[in-house]
């Protein structure tokens, strides 16, 4: 199991966190996603090596940006 | 056809406007809903007398509040 964190900017409300959570949850191997609206910190639990490119693509698909790991 | 406007507070992003739009669009007789995020102004087109109580309930169901007509 691996746990990764990224910081996402642009989220303003619970709908935003849901959109990010749902997109990231759809990535292969992801078993849990925690999103903190205030900090933008997203904690991703995966049962295989996490594809960082897929995470970036998922966040952008939701309409937001990653600023850092 | 009647056109009504209400002002909704608490919307912060496009997901918020979509949530309000969808709830109000489900009210009997409503044919169009325009939501302006910056002003909070919601313009509702209806083909029958609009139930203001239903509009208030719809906005609250979406998680927001009406402040004025």
Backbone of each chain as nested JSON, in Angstrom:
{
  "chains": [
    {"id": "A", "residues": [
      {"number": 1, "name": "UNK", "atoms": {"N": [0.849, -1.194, 0.0], "CA": [0.0, 0.0, 0.0], "C": [0.885, 1.244, 0.0]}},
      {"number": 2, "name": "UNK", "atoms": {"N": [0.532, 2.221, -0.8], "CA": [1.272, 3.481, -0.808], "C": [0.325, 4.633, -0.5]}},
      {"number": 3, "name": "UNK", "atoms": {"N": [0.873, 5.617, 0.211], "CA": [0.096, 6.823, 0.494], "C": [0.847, 8.007, -0.103]}},
      {"number": 4, "name": "UNK", "atoms": {"N": [0.164, 8.763, -0.937], "CA": [0.773, 9.919, -1.597], "C": [-0.036, 11.158, -1.257]}},
      {"number": 5, "name": "UNK", "atoms": {"N": [0.633, 12.304, -1.272], "CA": [-0.1, 13.544, -1.076], "C": [0.242, 14.521, -2.194]}},
      {"number": 6, "name": "UNK", "atoms": {"N": [-0.762, 15.264, -2.588], "CA": [-0.557, 16.357, -3.536], "C": [-1.347, 17.549, -3.009]}},
      {"number": 7, "name": "UNK", "atoms": {"N": [-0.978, 18.722, -3.454], "CA": [-1.712, 19.927, -3.087], "C": [-2.4, 20.479, -4.331]}},
      {"number": 8, "name": "UNK", "atoms": {"N": [-3.702, 20.703, -4.175], "CA": [-4.53, 21.15, -5.292], "C": [-5.01, 22.573, -5.014]}},
      {"number": 9, "name": "UNK", "atoms": {"N": [-4.902, 23.434, -5.999], "CA": [-5.386, 24.809, -5.841], "C": [-6.683, 25.009, -6.602]}},
      {"number": 10, "name": "UNK", "atoms": {"N": [-7.479, 25.941, -6.112], "CA": [-8.68, 26.345, -6.839], "C": [-9.971, 25.796, -6.275]}},
      {"number": 11, "name": "UNK", "atoms": {"N": [-9.872, 24.882, -5.318], "CA": [-11.095, 24.325, -4.741], "C": [-11.71, 25.347, -3.786]}},
      {"number": 12, "name": "UNK", "atoms": {"N": [-13.012, 25.573, -3.908], "CA": [-13.656, 26.592, -3.077], "C": [-14.768, 26.05, -2.199]}},
      {"number": 13, "name": "UNK", "atoms": {"N": [-15.223, 24.845, -2.458], "CA": [-16.389, 24.348, -1.714], "C": [-16.429, 22.83, -1.724]}},
      {"number": 14, "name": "UNK", "atoms": {"N": [-17.42, 22.301, -1.054], "CA": [-17.557, 20.856, -0.97], "C": [-17.795, 20.173, -2.298]}},
      {"number": 15, "name": "UNK", "atoms": {"N": [-18.42, 20.898, -3.239], "CA": [-18.599, 20.325, -4.564], "C": [-17.251, 20.132, -5.246]}},
      {"number": 16, "name": "UNK", "atoms": {"N": [-16.362, 21.091, -5.024], "CA": [-15.019, 21.018, -5.618], "C": [-14.271, 19.807, -5.07]}},
      {"number": 17, "name": "UNK", "atoms": {"N": [-14.323, 19.626, -3.759], "CA": [-13.598, 18.497, -3.169], "C": [-14.19, 17.174, -3.668]}},
      {"number": 18, "name": "UNK", "atoms": {"N": [-15.492, 17.132, -3.842], "CA": [-16.123, 15.912, -4.36], "C": [-15.668, 15.621, -5.775]}},
      {"number": 19, "name": "UNK", "atoms": {"N": [-15.574, 16.657, -6.596], "CA": [-15.158, 16.475, -7.984], "C": [-13.738, 15.928, -8.049]}},
      {"number": 20, "name": "UNK", "atoms": {"N": [-12.847, 16.48, -7.219], "CA": [-11.463, 16.01, -7.191], "C": [-11.402, 14.578, -6.664]}},
      {"number": 21, "name": "UNK", "atoms": {"N": [-12.139, 14.337, -5.58], "CA": [-12.139, 13.0, -4.978], "C": [-12.594, 11.941, -5.992]}},
      {"number": 22, "name": "UNK", "atoms": {"N": [-13.674, 12.248, -6.695], "CA": [-14.232, 11.26, -7.626], "C": [-13.293, 10.979, -8.798]}},
      {"number": 23, "name": "UNK", "atoms": {"N": [-12.649, 12.019, -9.312], "CA": [-11.737, 11.814, -10.44], "C": [-10.53, 10.983, -10.012]}},
      {"number": 24, "name": "UNK", "atoms": {"N": [-9.974, 11.281, -8.843], "CA": [-8.791, 10.553, -8.386], "C": [-9.153, 9.119, -7.997]}},
      {"number": 25, "name": "UNK", "atoms": {"N": [-10.344, 8.942, -7.423], "CA": [-10.775, 7.597, -7.01], "C": [-10.883, 6.645, -8.194]}},
      {"number": 26, "name": "UNK", "atoms": {"N": [-11.029, 7.205, -9.403], "CA": [-11.192, 6.371, -10.593], "C": [-9.856, 5.87, -11.149]}},
      {"number": 27, "name": "UNK", "atoms": {"N": [-8.742, 6.336, -10.572], "CA": [-7.417, 5.901, -11.046], "C": [-7.152, 4.467, -10.586]}},
      {"number": 28, "name": "UNK", "atoms": {"N": [-6.523, 3.682, -11.448], "CA": [-6.222, 2.281, -11.152], "C": [-5.439, 2.162, -9.853]}},
      {"number": 29, "name": "UNK", "atoms": {"N": [-5.903, 1.296, -8.963], "CA": [-5.193, 1.015, -7.726], "C": [-5.578, 1.881, -6.549]}},
      {"number": 30, "name": "UNK", "atoms": {"N": [-6.265, 2.995, -6.794], "CA": [-6.603, 3.914, -5.71], "C": [-7.726, 3.318, -4.857]}},
      {"number": 31, "name": "UNK", "atoms": {"N": [-7.471, 3.264, -3.543], "CA": [-8.449, 2.666, -2.63], "C": [-9.094, 3.691, -1.711]}},
      {"number": 32, "name": "UNK", "atoms": {"N": [-8.457, 4.867, -1.565], "CA": [-9.039, 5.901, -0.711], "C": [-8.492, 7.267, -1.108]}},
      {"number": 33, "name": "UNK", "atoms": {"N": [-9.333, 8.271, -1.01], "CA": [-8.921, 9.641, -1.31], "C": [-9.498, 10.554, -0.239]}},
      {"number": 34, "name": "UNK", "atoms": {"N": [-8.626, 11.318, 0.41], "CA": [-9.067, 12.296, 1.4], "C": [-8.698, 13.676, 0.881]}},
      {"number": 35, "name": "UNK", "atoms": {"N": [-9.674, 14.584, 0.884], "CA": [-9.424, 15.933, 0.385], "C": [-9.72, 16.936, 1.495]}},
      {"number": 36, "name": "UNK", "atoms": {"N": [-8.742, 17.794, 1.787], "CA": [-8.945, 18.857, 2.774], "C": [-9.106, 20.178, 2.033]}},
      {"number": 37, "name": "UNK", "atoms": {"N": [-10.305, 20.728, 2.131], "CA": [-10.615, 21.934, 1.366], "C": [-9.736, 23.115, 1.764]}},
      {"number": 38, "name": "UNK", "atoms": {"N": [-9.559, 23.329, 3.06], "CA": [-8.834, 24.513, 3.524], "C": [-7.38, 24.535, 3.045]}},
      {"number": 39, "name": "UNK", "atoms": {"N": [-6.72, 23.403, 3.159], "CA": [-5.3, 23.353, 2.796], "C": [-5.076, 22.967, 1.341]}},
      {"number": 40, "name": "UNK", "atoms": {"N": [-6.085, 22.344, 0.729], "CA": [-5.924, 21.83, -0.624], "C": [-5.191, 20.501, -0.677]}},
      {"number": 41, "name": "UNK", "atoms": {"N": [-4.839, 20.0, 0.505], "CA": [-4.074, 18.768, 0.552], "C": [-4.962, 17.545, 0.244]}},
      {"number": 42, "name": "UNK", "atoms": {"N": [-4.467, 16.723, -0.703], "CA": [-5.177, 15.508, -1.092], "C": [-4.294, 14.313, -0.751]}},
      {"number": 43, "name": "UNK", "atoms": {"N": [-4.841, 13.411, 0.048], "CA": [-4.106, 12.22, 0.475], "C": [-4.706, 11.006, -0.235]}},
      {"number": 44, "name": "UNK", "atoms": {"N": [-3.841, 10.324, -0.972], "CA": [-4.298, 9.237, -1.841], "C": [-3.691, 7.921, -1.375]}},
      {"number": 45, "name": "UNK", "atoms": {"N": [-4.546, 6.961, -1.089], "CA": [-4.091, 5.628, -0.714], "C": [-4.271, 4.709, -1.915]}},
      {"number": 46, "name": "UNK", "atoms": {"N": [-3.221, 3.941, -2.21], "CA": [-3.248, 3.093, -3.398], "C": [-2.666, 1.731, -3.065]}},
      {"number": 47, "name": "UNK", "atoms": {"N": [-3.181, 0.694, -3.706], "CA": [-2.631, -0.643, -3.46], "C": [-1.604, -1.028, -4.526]}},
      {"number": 48, "name": "UNK", "atoms": {"N": [-1.218, -0.061, -5.339], "CA": [-0.12, -0.276, -6.282], "C": [0.575, 1.06, -6.496]}},
      {"number": 49, "name": "UNK", "atoms": {"N": [1.721, 1.039, -7.187], "CA": [2.427, 2.302, -7.426], "C": [1.491, 3.288, -8.11]}},
      {"number": 50, "name": "UNK", "atoms": {"N": [1.413, 4.485, -7.534], "CA": [0.474, 5.475, -8.053], "C": [1.07, 6.189, -9.263]}},
      {"number": 51, "name": "UNK", "atoms": {"N": [0.273, 6.267, -10.312], "CA": [0.679, 6.954, -11.534], "C": [0.489, 8.458, -11.335]}},
      {"number": 52, "name": "UNK", "atoms": {"N": [1.61, 9.168, -11.081], "CA": [1.517, 10.605, -10.778], "C": [0.957, 11.39, -11.958]}},
      {"number": 53, "name": "UNK", "atoms": {"N": [1.238, 10.9, -13.156], "CA": [0.678, 11.566, -14.34], "C": [-0.831, 11.439, -14.376]}},
      {"number": 54, "name": "UNK", "atoms": {"N": [-1.324, 10.279, -13.928], "CA": [-2.771, 10.058, -13.89], "C": [-3.425, 10.946, -12.842]}},
      {"number": 55, "name": "UNK", "atoms": {"N": [-2.701, 11.171, -11.729], "CA": [-3.234, 12.051, -10.676], "C": [-3.348, 13.477, -11.214]}},
      {"number": 56, "name": "UNK", "atoms": {"N": [-2.287, 13.939, -11.864], "CA": [-2.295, 15.284, -12.437], "C": [-3.443, 15.414, -13.451]}},
      {"number": 57, "name": "UNK", "atoms": {"N": [-3.595, 14.396, -14.293], "CA": [-4.649, 14.434, -15.309], "C": [-6.031, 14.44, -14.656]}},
      {"number": 58, "name": "UNK", "atoms": {"N": [-6.184, 13.671, -13.576], "CA": [-7.474, 13.595, -12.886], "C": [-7.848, 14.936, -12.267]}},
      {"number": 59, "name": "UNK", "atoms": {"N": [-6.86, 15.574, -11.635], "CA": [-7.113, 16.883, -11.012], "C": [-7.485, 17.905, -12.082]}},
      {"number": 60, "name": "UNK", "atoms": {"N": [-6.757, 17.863, -13.183], "CA": [-7.051, 18.819, -14.261], "C": [-8.408, 18.53, -14.898]}},
      {"number": 61, "name": "UNK", "atoms": {"N": [-8.759, 17.259, -14.987], "CA": [-10.074, 16.88, -15.528], "C": [-11.189, 17.453, -14.642]}},
      {"number": 62, "name": "UNK", "atoms": {"N": [-10.929, 17.464, -13.342], "CA": [-11.921, 18.015, -12.412], "C": [-11.986, 19.536, -12.485]}},
      {"number": 63, "name": "UNK", "atoms": {"N": [-10.956, 20.133, -13.096], "CA": [-10.971, 21.577, -13.283], "C": [-10.037, 22.351, -12.358]}},
      {"number": 64, "name": "UNK", "atoms": {"N": [-9.056, 21.653, -11.768], "CA": [-8.152, 22.278, -10.805], "C": [-6.705, 21.998, -11.19]}},
      {"number": 65, "name": "UNK", "atoms": {"N": [-5.776, 22.505, -10.372], "CA": [-4.353, 22.347, -10.655], "C": [-3.625, 21.8, -9.443]}},
      {"number": 66, "name": "UNK", "atoms": {"N": [-2.588, 21.026, -9.709], "CA": [-1.69, 20.559, -8.647], "C": [-0.551, 21.556, -8.518]}},
      {"number": 67, "name": "UNK", "atoms": {"N": [-0.242, 21.933, -7.271], "CA": [0.867, 22.859, -7.092], "C": [2.093, 22.19, -6.497]}},
      {"number": 68, "name": "UNK", "atoms": {"N": [1.905, 21.093, -5.825], "CA": [3.076, 20.467, -5.222], "C": [2.727, 19.137, -4.611]}},
      {"number": 69, "name": "UNK", "atoms": {"N": [3.769, 18.355, -4.277], "CA": [3.55, 17.016, -3.729], "C": [3.421, 17.072, -2.228]}}
    ]},
    {"id": "B", "residues": [
      {"number": 1, "name": "UNK", "atoms": {"N": [-46.009, 33.342, -19.579], "CA": [-44.645, 33.152, -19.098], "C": [-44.315, 34.218, -18.049]}},
      {"number": 2, "name": "UNK", "atoms": {"N": [-43.704, 33.796, -16.971], "CA": [-43.259, 34.75, -15.949], "C": [-41.754, 34.619, -15.751]}},
      {"number": 3, "name": "UNK", "atoms": {"N": [-41.126, 35.755, -15.472], "CA": [-39.703, 35.76, -15.167], "C": [-39.53, 36.32, -13.765]}},
      {"number": 4, "name": "UNK", "atoms": {"N": [-38.867, 35.561, -12.896], "CA": [-38.65, 35.965, -11.513], "C": [-37.155, 35.985, -11.243]}},
      {"number": 5, "name": "UNK", "atoms": {"N": [-36.755, 36.829, -10.305], "CA": [-35.346, 36.81, -9.896], "C": [-35.258, 36.699, -8.385]}},
      {"number": 6, "name": "UNK", "atoms": {"N": [-34.264, 35.96, -7.955], "CA": [-33.937, 35.881, -6.532], "C": [-32.426, 36.02, -6.407]}},
      {"number": 7, "name": "UNK", "atoms": {"N": [-31.979, 36.385, -5.223], "CA": [-30.535, 36.471, -4.977], "C": [-30.153, 35.398, -3.973]}},
      {"number": 8, "name": "UNK", "atoms": {"N": [-29.157, 34.612, -4.356], "CA": [-28.726, 33.475, -3.554], "C": [-27.324, 33.752, -3.022]}},
      {"number": 9, "name": "UNK", "atoms": {"N": [-27.125, 33.512, -1.733], "CA": [-25.789, 33.699, -1.144], "C": [-25.125, 32.357, -0.886]}},
      {"number": 10, "name": "UNK", "atoms": {"N": [-23.808, 32.373, -0.906], "CA": [-23.045, 31.19, -0.532], "C": [-22.452, 30.418, -1.69]}},
      {"number": 11, "name": "UNK", "atoms": {"N": [-22.83, 30.776, -2.907], "CA": [-22.273, 30.056, -4.056], "C": [-20.843, 30.535, -4.305]}},
      {"number": 12, "name": "UNK", "atoms": {"N": [-19.927, 29.58, -4.48], "CA": [-18.517, 29.958, -4.651], "C": [-17.917, 29.493, -5.968]}},
      {"number": 13, "name": "UNK", "atoms": {"N": [-18.596, 28.615, -6.683], "CA": [-17.973, 28.076, -7.898], "C": [-19.043, 27.555, -8.847]}},
      {"number": 14, "name": "UNK", "atoms": {"N": [-18.588, 27.073, -9.982], "CA": [-19.508, 26.574, -11.0], "C": [-20.315, 25.372, -10.553]}},
      {"number": 15, "name": "UNK", "atoms": {"N": [-19.741, 24.582, -9.637], "CA": [-20.509, 23.448, -9.123], "C": [-21.691, 23.947, -8.31]}},
      {"number": 16, "name": "UNK", "atoms": {"N": [-21.472, 25.026, -7.579], "CA": [-22.546, 25.609, -6.776], "C": [-23.677, 26.101, -7.679]}},
      {"number": 17, "name": "UNK", "atoms": {"N": [-23.309, 26.816, -8.729], "CA": [-24.355, 27.332, -9.62], "C": [-25.111, 26.177, -10.268]}},
      {"number": 18, "name": "UNK", "atoms": {"N": [-24.403, 25.106, -10.601], "CA": [-25.077, 23.948, -11.198], "C": [-26.056, 23.311, -10.221]}},
      {"number": 19, "name": "UNK", "atoms": {"N": [-25.654, 23.22, -8.961], "CA": [-26.523, 22.617, -7.954], "C": [-27.8, 23.436, -7.791]}},
      {"number": 20, "name": "UNK", "atoms": {"N": [-27.668, 24.76, -7.732], "CA": [-28.838, 25.63, -7.614], "C": [-29.702, 25.533, -8.868]}},
      {"number": 21, "name": "UNK", "atoms": {"N": [-29.05, 25.59, -10.021], "CA": [-29.787, 25.53, -11.291], "C": [-30.62, 24.244, -11.37]}},
      {"number": 22, "name": "UNK", "atoms": {"N": [-29.999, 23.119, -11.027], "CA": [-30.689, 21.833, -11.152], "C": [-31.871, 21.72, -10.196]}},
      {"number": 23, "name": "UNK", "atoms": {"N": [-31.694, 22.206, -8.974], "CA": [-32.799, 22.113, -8.011], "C": [-33.977, 22.985, -8.463]}},
      {"number": 24, "name": "UNK", "atoms": {"N": [-33.685, 24.199, -8.919], "CA": [-34.772, 25.102, -9.324], "C": [-35.429, 24.606, -10.615]}},
      {"number": 25, "name": "UNK", "atoms": {"N": [-34.64, 24.036, -11.502], "CA": [-35.185, 23.545, -12.771], "C": [-36.206, 22.434, -12.562]}},
      {"number": 26, "name": "UNK", "atoms": {"N": [-36.142, 21.778, -11.4], "CA": [-37.05, 20.665, -11.121], "C": [-38.416, 21.138, -10.62]}},
      {"number": 27, "name": "UNK", "atoms": {"N": [-38.56, 22.456, -10.386], "CA": [-39.839, 22.982, -9.894], "C": [-40.866, 22.993, -11.029]}},
      {"number": 28, "name": "UNK", "atoms": {"N": [-42.102, 22.669, -10.699], "CA": [-43.182, 22.616, -11.69], "C": [-43.292, 23.934, -12.442]}},
      {"number": 29, "name": "UNK", "atoms": {"N": [-43.297, 23.866, -13.77], "CA": [-43.503, 25.032, -14.61], "C": [-42.242, 25.758, -15.028]}},
      {"number": 30, "name": "UNK", "atoms": {"N": [-41.136, 25.478, -14.372], "CA": [-39.891, 26.19, -14.693], "C": [-39.328, 25.695, -16.02]}},
      {"number": 31, "name": "UNK", "atoms": {"N": [-39.063, 26.643, -16.915], "CA": [-38.565, 26.293, -18.248], "C": [-37.113, 26.719, -18.466]}},
      {"number": 32, "name": "UNK", "atoms": {"N": [-36.63, 27.666, -17.636], "CA": [-35.242, 28.094, -17.793], "C": [-34.739, 28.678, -16.478]}},
      {"number": 33, "name": "UNK", "atoms": {"N": [-33.475, 28.446, -16.183], "CA": [-32.848, 29.0, -14.976], "C": [-31.468, 29.524, -15.358]}},
      {"number": 34, "name": "UNK", "atoms": {"N": [-31.233, 30.803, -15.063], "CA": [-29.913, 31.395, -15.301], "C": [-29.34, 31.792, -13.948]}},
      {"number": 35, "name": "UNK", "atoms": {"N": [-28.104, 31.386, -13.689], "CA": [-27.471, 31.698, -12.411], "C": [-26.188, 32.482, -12.666]}},
      {"number": 36, "name": "UNK", "atoms": {"N": [-26.07, 33.645, -12.037], "CA": [-24.846, 34.434, -12.136], "C": [-24.065, 34.293, -10.842]}},
      {"number": 37, "name": "UNK", "atoms": {"N": [-22.91, 33.672, -10.938], "CA": [-22.127, 33.368, -9.742], "C": [-21.682, 34.636, -9.012]}},
      {"number": 38, "name": "UNK", "atoms": {"N": [-21.186, 35.615, -9.746], "CA": [-20.622, 36.81, -9.107], "C": [-21.667, 37.577, -8.29]}},
      {"number": 39, "name": "UNK", "atoms": {"N": [-22.842, 37.755, -8.866], "CA": [-23.869, 38.552, -8.186], "C": [-24.789, 37.696, -7.323]}},
      {"number": 40, "name": "UNK", "atoms": {"N": [-24.83, 36.404, -7.583], "CA": [-25.751, 35.529, -6.89], "C": [-27.161, 35.595, -7.453]}},
      {"number": 41, "name": "UNK", "atoms": {"N": [-27.339, 36.403, -8.488], "CA": [-28.665, 36.601, -9.037], "C": [-29.101, 35.378, -9.867]}},
      {"number": 42, "name": "UNK", "atoms": {"N": [-30.296, 34.893, -9.575], "CA": [-30.856, 33.748, -10.279], "C": [-32.127, 34.202, -10.999]}},
      {"number": 43, "name": "UNK", "atoms": {"N": [-32.172, 34.013, -12.292], "CA": [-33.312, 34.421, -13.107], "C": [-34.056, 33.173, -13.555]}},
      {"number": 44, "name": "UNK", "atoms": {"N": [-35.324, 33.118, -13.178], "CA": [-36.13, 31.913, -13.382], "C": [-37.273, 32.207, -14.351]}},
      {"number": 45, "name": "UNK", "atoms": {"N": [-37.338, 31.457, -15.425], "CA": [-38.435, 31.58, -16.379], "C": [-39.398, 30.427, -16.149]}},
      {"number": 46, "name": "UNK", "atoms": {"N": [-40.687, 30.767, -16.079], "CA": [-41.692, 29.753, -15.772], "C": [-42.903, 29.941, -16.68]}},
      {"number": 47, "name": "UNK", "atoms": {"N": [-43.54, 28.853, -17.04], "CA": [-44.739, 28.962, -17.876], "C": [-46.019, 28.949, -17.031]}},
      {"number": 48, "name": "UNK", "atoms": {"N": [-45.851, 29.059, -15.719], "CA": [-47.001, 29.208, -14.827], "C": [-46.544, 30.013, -13.62]}},
      {"number": 49, "name": "UNK", "atoms": {"N": [-47.498, 30.425, -12.777], "CA": [-47.118, 31.195, -11.594], "C": [-46.085, 30.408, -10.785]}},
      {"number": 50, "name": "UNK", "atoms": {"N": [-45.0, 31.087, -10.483], "CA": [-43.908, 30.41, -9.787], "C": [-44.194, 30.339, -8.293]}},
      {"number": 51, "name": "UNK", "atoms": {"N": [-44.007, 29.148, -7.736], "CA": [-44.204, 28.926, -6.302], "C": [-42.943, 29.388, -5.575]}},
      {"number": 52, "name": "UNK", "atoms": {"N": [-43.042, 30.583, -4.945], "CA": [-41.844, 31.152, -4.297], "C": [-41.344, 30.284, -3.146]}},
      {"number": 53, "name": "UNK", "atoms": {"N": [-42.291, 29.608, -2.505], "CA": [-41.895, 28.697, -1.432], "C": [-41.078, 27.533, -1.972]}},
      {"number": 54, "name": "UNK", "atoms": {"N": [-41.462, 27.079, -3.165], "CA": [-40.717, 25.979, -3.79], "C": [-39.318, 26.432, -4.192]}},
      {"number": 55, "name": "UNK", "atoms": {"N": [-39.204, 27.698, -4.613], "CA": [-37.888, 28.22, -4.984], "C": [-36.982, 28.279, -3.754]}},
      {"number": 56, "name": "UNK", "atoms": {"N": [-37.538, 28.795, -2.666], "CA": [-36.773, 28.866, -1.417], "C": [-36.331, 27.467, -0.985]}},
      {"number": 57, "name": "UNK", "atoms": {"N": [-37.255, 26.521, -1.056], "CA": [-36.944, 25.154, -0.65], "C": [-35.87, 24.542, -1.55]}},
      {"number": 58, "name": "UNK", "atoms": {"N": [-35.945, 24.841, -2.842], "CA": [-34.98, 24.293, -3.795], "C": [-33.577, 24.832, -3.524]}},
      {"number": 59, "name": "UNK", "atoms": {"N": [-33.504, 26.135, -3.25], "CA": [-32.204, 26.754, -2.967], "C": [-31.617, 26.167, -1.68]}},
      {"number": 60, "name": "UNK", "atoms": {"N": [-32.475, 25.998, -0.692], "CA": [-32.002, 25.442, 0.581], "C": [-31.599, 23.977, 0.42]}},
      {"number": 61, "name": "UNK", "atoms": {"N": [-32.325, 23.253, -0.425], "CA": [-31.986, 21.854, -0.695], "C": [-30.587, 21.76, -1.314]}},
      {"number": 62, "name": "UNK", "atoms": {"N": [-30.273, 22.75, -2.16], "CA": [-28.95, 22.774, -2.797], "C": [-27.858, 23.168, -1.799]}},
      {"number": 63, "name": "UNK", "atoms": {"N": [-28.281, 23.734, -0.66], "CA": [-27.314, 24.086, 0.367], "C": [-27.006, 25.574, 0.479]}},
      {"number": 64, "name": "UNK", "atoms": {"N": [-27.9, 26.417, -0.058], "CA": [-27.661, 27.866, -0.066], "C": [-28.887, 28.596, 0.485]}},
      {"number": 65, "name": "UNK", "atoms": {"N": [-28.788, 29.915, 0.518], "CA": [-29.86, 30.725, 1.073], "C": [-30.266, 31.822, 0.101]}},
      {"number": 66, "name": "UNK", "atoms": {"N": [-31.545, 32.158, 0.136], "CA": [-32.048, 33.302, -0.625], "C": [-32.0, 34.532, 0.277]}},
      {"number": 67, "name": "UNK", "atoms": {"N": [-31.479, 35.644, -0.287], "CA": [-31.442, 36.859, 0.526], "C": [-32.447, 37.897, 0.069]}},
      {"number": 68, "name": "UNK", "atoms": {"N": [-32.89, 37.797, -1.167], "CA": [-33.819, 38.825, -1.616], "C": [-34.377, 38.513, -2.971]}},
      {"number": 69, "name": "UNK", "atoms": {"N": [-35.432, 39.235, -3.346], "CA": [-36.087, 38.97, -4.62], "C": [-35.426, 39.742, -5.738]}}
    ]}
  ]
}
